[in-house]
């Protein structure tokens, strides 16, 4: 979700049990002399052999179309099944990323591609499959290996799949009509999961052992799939990093009004939804990006995070399959959810990524602390209560004074709690009666904390939003520390083993599970695992801060933790 806040950071910025693995999975060792060819339902694919940084080789298939290009009359519509092709399709290069704005326009509307990385092409290998959904505020990003390389994860005998899906207005426009109900980007993700069910066996994967995992908006995405009838049966475990689908920033409001504001920004004051849709269809893709900030309301300028072309609760239309048609929190409370094992958590200093952004707005927040009140509460409490809550929030963190630019640790804690940690605890509490929940708090602080270092906040406490990604994925930023330090290599092995053990067995390994077992979360003890130098099983992470926020939610009569 917040990846676009730190995107500029990204730009400035074992040979282990191999014999046992070969026996268990009958691996065909990749040969650099011959490109692999795999047959899927639509035709044949030619991949490549890649050498991992650890020294082993694996198969790579990139730019595989999982749906028809959503262009022309298919713009804004749910994805359509891919068309077959003749001959052997080259799958050695990524397809275009989805249209987005990052300093300049990038990408294409023809972008519905996925990438597969595997160490075996034996159809009976039945390797666990991990499908990663990237973050980026539903605004930017891709599944490409320049950021999300497979080397770290697939050393543990899993298949990694990464995907692209439509973003911002092109992916999340809603006119609340049967033709454009919304959530096209989420339906793209469903289409990718369906393609995986149909084809992953050809790459050595087990379609009955699929773990979906994501970070930030990708984390809220995988949790949405837990709630969506469209996604039922397409996955079996979930890992969510730094985000939930019950966060304000993950649930759209005023989608139709925003669409009309987008039209006005682009020069069209439409009088009807049809007129607006015709106008949007007449524009090129670059014109339909970079519209989030330009469509904010005055309240949205300061309340919450500026993520607005995002999943919405769809209206029910005859003959139209909705991705989600009820509030996520309501579905969770009712237990109307795909009940699968869940491993999720947050970084100890998520809010570090928002510190400088928040400092530029301190004059407004000090004068009107009511903007600190989340939208979920602001819409159900009185104006008097809204102002009271704002003053209480400010006083909780700094007492009887204004917040200053020197309060960076305090600002980080506040932003962590408001946008990440509280709702992580709330979701764990409400879901723990339905299935196993493994809660974590990520606290490694090393040279792999690329975002924190790039922000120039190394002296502050905590692990920034998105920092854990560099412990999970190989890329040009994680490579130098990994190559130069055995300690870093050991940490990466330990962290990725937690993730992949969960994908294999439905429970994560701790760093030393014989000494420190990672037990599931319970309402009574609120167990969590501290992932860091001093690994430990703890109880009720950030208790004082979470209890403060829970009291506000309780007083607003919305579902909360309760103790």
ZIKAZI-V588282 format. One record per backbone hydrogen bond with DSSP energy under -1.0 kcal/mol. CO is the residue of the C=O (numbers start at 1). NH is the residue of the N-H. If there is no record, write none. Layout:
BEGIN
CO | NH
CO | NH
END
This chain:
BEGIN
2 | 5
2 | 6
6 | 9
6 | 10
7 | 11
8 | 12
14 | 16
17 | 21
18 | 22
19 | 23
20 | 24
21 | 25
22 | 26
31 | 34
36 | 47
38 | 45
42 | 85
43 | 40
44 | 89
45 | 38
46 | 91
48 | 60
50 | 58
52 | 55
56 | 52
58 | 50
59 | 118
60 | 48
61 | 116
64 | 114
69 | 71
71 | 74
72 | 75
74 | 77
80 | 68
89 | 46
91 | 62
97 | 108
100 | 106
102 | 104
104 | 102
106 | 100
108 | 99
109 | 111
111 | 113
112 | 66
113 | 164
114 | 64
115 | 162
116 | 61
117 | 160
118 | 59
122 | 125
127 | 206
128 | 159
129 | 211
130 | 161
131 | 213
136 | 139
136 | 140
138 | 168
144 | 147
144 | 148
149 | 474
150 | 154
153 | 156
154 | 157
159 | 130
160 | 117
161 | 132
162 | 115
167 | 171
168 | 172
169 | 173
171 | 185
180 | 175
183 | 187
184 | 188
185 | 189
186 | 190
187 | 191
188 | 192
189 | 193
190 | 194
191 | 195
192 | 196
193 | 197
194 | 198
195 | 199
196 | 200
199 | 202
200 | 203
200 | 205
201 | 204
204 | 127
206 | 209
209 | 129
210 | 236
210 | 237
211 | 131
212 | 239
213 | 133
214 | 241
215 | 218
216 | 220
217 | 221
218 | 222
219 | 223
220 | 224
221 | 225
224 | 227
224 | 228
226 | 338
231 | 234
237 | 212
238 | 343
239 | 214
240 | 345
241 | 216
247 | 250
248 | 251
254 | 258
255 | 259
256 | 260
257 | 261
258 | 262
259 | 263
260 | 264
261 | 265
262 | 266
263 | 268
264 | 267
268 | 270
272 | 276
273 | 277
274 | 278
275 | 279
276 | 280
277 | 281
280 | 283
285 | 288
286 | 289
292 | 295
293 | 296
297 | 301
299 | 302
299 | 303
305 | 307
308 | 310
311 | 252
317 | 320
324 | 314
327 | 331
328 | 332
329 | 333
330 | 334
331 | 336
335 | 337
338 | 340
341 | 238
342 | 438
343 | 240
344 | 440
345 | 242
346 | 442
347 | 350
349 | 352
350 | 353
350 | 465
351 | 354
352 | 355
354 | 358
355 | 359
356 | 360
358 | 361
359 | 362
361 | 365
362 | 366
363 | 367
364 | 368
368 | 371
369 | 372
370 | 373
374 | 378
375 | 379
377 | 380
377 | 381
382 | 386
383 | 387
384 | 388
385 | 389
386 | 390
387 | 391
388 | 392
389 | 393
390 | 394
391 | 395
392 | 396
393 | 397
394 | 398
395 | 399
399 | 401
404 | 407
407 | 411
408 | 412
409 | 413
410 | 414
411 | 415
412 | 416
413 | 417
414 | 418
415 | 419
416 | 420
416 | 421
417 | 422
420 | 424
421 | 425
422 | 426
423 | 427
424 | 428
425 | 429
426 | 430
427 | 431
428 | 432
431 | 434
431 | 435
436 | 342
437 | 521
438 | 344
439 | 529
440 | 346
441 | 531
442 | 348
446 | 449
448 | 450
449 | 453
450 | 454
451 | 455
452 | 457
453 | 456
457 | 460
463 | 349
464 | 467
466 | 469
467 | 470
468 | 471
469 | 473
474 | 149
475 | 479
478 | 482
479 | 483
480 | 484
481 | 485
485 | 489
486 | 490
487 | 491
488 | 492
489 | 493
490 | 494
491 | 495
492 | 496
493 | 497
494 | 498
495 | 499
496 | 500
497 | 501
498 | 502
499 | 503
500 | 504
501 | 505
502 | 506
512 | 515
512 | 516
522 | 526
526 | 540
528 | 538
529 | 441
530 | 536
531 | 443
536 | 530
538 | 528
540 | 543
542 | 546
543 | 547
544 | 548
545 | 549
546 | 550
547 | 551
548 | 552
549 | 553
550 | 554
551 | 555
553 | 558
554 | 557
END
